[in-house]
């Protein structure tokens, strides 16, 4: 069952949508935050060993396909005015999805925002709240996990889709949820979108898939490979894969704790992981750029925010400076997490139902130790220099705002691991 509502002043045209970071409290671990991280449908041919090539341009697109990039002029939708371009956004009520919908609307595109009937954290938002949240978009209540339902929902508008933008991500990072959302639901969006005429697919992925040790990363990579393969087989279809670094909210969980006098908690010496954090508005702008930008066709696009890469130690020092306090750090040995993961892995063999608990432990370990930067294929090391910067919003400005206003609106909900 699907319901669609048009809230856009312009009518659709009949010719035809973390990075993350772990943080911990002074009682050892307050919570580990992960970005929306997001079994098989009939699949396209899979090729997960496609070559990567780094560019020297500012945005540093990485060519992810052996297929030649297709000229934008071949696609009629690229020659239209924004008001005549229909864009379906799946994951439209997610943390980044909301900002993407708003950015696309502000640029004058016709947006079809696909949403669950019960959206938000643990489905707490009603249809009325979702309609209010997505004002200016043509809201379609549907189920992206059911291909037939999604196809009927998009058909219900009676118009073709030019572009699909996927901001889907699993809500927990659990094993089954990762494959259901990061792979199957995202695949449904591709299939349903193409059936409705889509010629371009913009995928919000994650920079951490470069080193896939987690289930959601494997699920994302499987879909990425099939998306690239689809473009190789269909010369009239293109994609843009966006791999952002950490989001601001995944780094803000300790701000209020430190403000209240608690120490800033990190693993090791605080230099184990670094990132170029990006704001939701800047990321939404970058994703919107991918709709029409010719230099982002058939590219994997790692992206970070402005400025230098920051380690947890530097983030903590910045926070204490803003508060006018002497730095007070609590450094937790990474080996503690390794021990906990070993115990969980053992227990899963006896109690299979604990597989998600074991996976959450691995997710926490990953974000406590791995940088959210481009992985240099030549050295095998993370490279801040190879990680492109975009936008104007800085982490320092975000910290200042949280110190004034708190973390309201930045809750992780089901994306928090305790």
Protein Blocks (a to p, Z undefined) as FASTA:
>chain_A
ZZdddfbfbdcdfkopadddddddfeopabdcdddddfbdcdddddfkbccdddfbfnlp
acfbfbdcddfklpmklmpcfklpccddehklgmklmmmmmmmmmnopacdddddfbgcj
hhlacfklmmmmmgoiacddddfkbmklmmmmmmmnopacfbdcdfbdcfklpaklmmmm
mmmmmmmmmmmmmmnopabdcddddfklmmccbfklmmmmmmmmmmmmmmmmmmkbccdd
ddddddfklmmmmmmmmmnopacddehjhpmbccddddfklmmmmmmmmmmmmklgoiac
ddddedjdddfklmmmmmmmmnopacddddddfklmmmmmmmmmmmmmmmmmlmmmmmmm
mmmmmmmmpccddddfklopacfklmccedjbdfklmmmmmmmnopehiagkjmpcZZ
